[in-house]
Amino acid sequence: MPSLIEERVTLACRGDNTLVITRLKPGWPVIGDVRPLPFVERMRQYLAAR
């Protein structure tokens, strides 16, 4: 099973990584993946229910 980084690089090579900004000689500048914390999601649900 490939790591997240390997998966993203493979997508970038194919031109299918939507987070890639452009191709540069040393690699790809990208917009980072957002990884919400479980506490933040629970807090959002709590506040929405109030």
C-alpha positions as CSV (number, residue, x, y, z in Angstrom):
1,M,0.0,0.0,0.0
2,P,1.6,3.3,-1.1
3,S,2.0,6.1,1.5
4,L,0.1,9.3,1.1
5,I,3.2,11.1,-0.2
6,E,3.8,8.4,-2.9
7,E,0.1,8.5,-3.9
8,R,0.2,12.3,-4.2
9,V,3.5,12.2,-6.3
10,T,2.0,9.6,-8.6
11,L,-1.1,11.8,-9.1
12,A,1.1,14.8,-9.7
13,C,3.2,12.9,-12.4
14,R,-0.1,12.0,-14.2
15,G,-1.4,15.5,-13.9
16,D,-4.3,14.4,-11.7
17,N,-3.3,15.9,-8.3
18,T,-5.7,18.8,-7.9
19,L,-3.6,20.3,-5.1
20,V,-0.6,20.9,-7.4
21,I,0.0,24.6,-8.2
22,T,2.7,24.0,-10.9
23,R,5.6,21.8,-11.9
24,L,9.1,23.1,-11.0
25,K,12.5,21.5,-11.7
26,P,12.9,20.1,-8.1
27,G,9.2,19.1,-7.6
28,W,5.7,20.4,-7.2
29,P,4.5,23.2,-4.9
30,V,1.1,22.1,-3.6
31,I,-1.7,23.3,-1.4
32,G,-1.6,21.0,1.7
33,D,-4.2,18.5,2.6
34,V,-6.5,19.6,5.4
35,R,-6.7,17.0,8.2
36,P,-9.4,18.1,10.6
37,L,-8.9,17.1,14.2
38,P,-11.6,15.0,15.8
39,F,-12.2,17.5,18.6
40,V,-12.8,20.3,16.1
41,E,-15.5,18.2,14.3
42,R,-17.2,17.3,17.6
43,M,-17.1,21.0,18.7
44,R,-18.6,22.0,15.3
45,Q,-21.5,19.5,15.8
46,Y,-22.0,20.6,19.4
47,L,-22.3,24.2,18.4
48,A,-24.6,23.5,15.5
49,A,-27.0,21.6,17.8
50,R,-27.3,24.5,20.2
